[in-house]
């Protein structure tokens, strides 16, 4: 078995099995977080809290999907619809996942598959893993190609996190403005960042590390409304799960609408400034 209970795809194990394309995000319902890459950090930070997890591979940025280990994420509706405005790249090819990059930047190109997803079958009407010659099927080759491109960004993200770690920037993150953060995560404090030498700051400015840090710091404000979403779900004790999720969905929809309104106002302000220049 590979990390997080995922299994490497192999002809020995999957040569006579099949897989289905996911039609809902039920597989993500009980996920607490998921990895994100530097290339998508701005989109992810605009939607989720971004914090860092430490593993055998070092530090890595994670999008927080749930502030608590037990409740389901409010980003997945009772019908399995994705309610957030952005889908992290790691969630786009279920039941497959990319292999995390090792500290030395190495990592195999093998695919990992979640055999507990309900999408692995023995039905010949579904997609095959391998063709008759023992090669990945055409559809699975497309998934593999997507993950190869994703891994290039994962390698650079791993490199950036290693630079931040070498500078001593990471410290345990237990809460944000009174909201408890899932245990075992790390962040970068502003006062720690302000103490680093100018040469380090210059490097972080040029290599994208500073953008990663600022995206992480700003994204922490999402912890507040994500915790609020959990609270709203708990308060709805009468009615079905659908009613609970609808309440949370409405809350998230309101947040999205407010964000869009604010962005529109920013554009108007910018246009007004340009008009006077």
Secondary structure, 3 states (H helix, E strand, C coil): CCHHHCEECCHHHHCCCEECCCCCCHHHCCCCEEECCHHHHHHHHCCCEEEEEEECCEEEEEEECCCCCCCCCCCECCCCCECCCCCCHHHCCCCEECCCCCCCCCCCCCCEECCCCCCEECCCCCEECECCCCCECHHHHHHHHHHHHHHHHHHHHHHHHHHHHHCCCEEECCEECCEECCCCEEEECHHHHCCCCHHHHHHHHHHCHHHHHHHHHHHCCHHHHHHHHHHHHHHCCCCCHHHHHHHHHHHHHHHHHHHHHHHHHHHHHHHHHHHCC
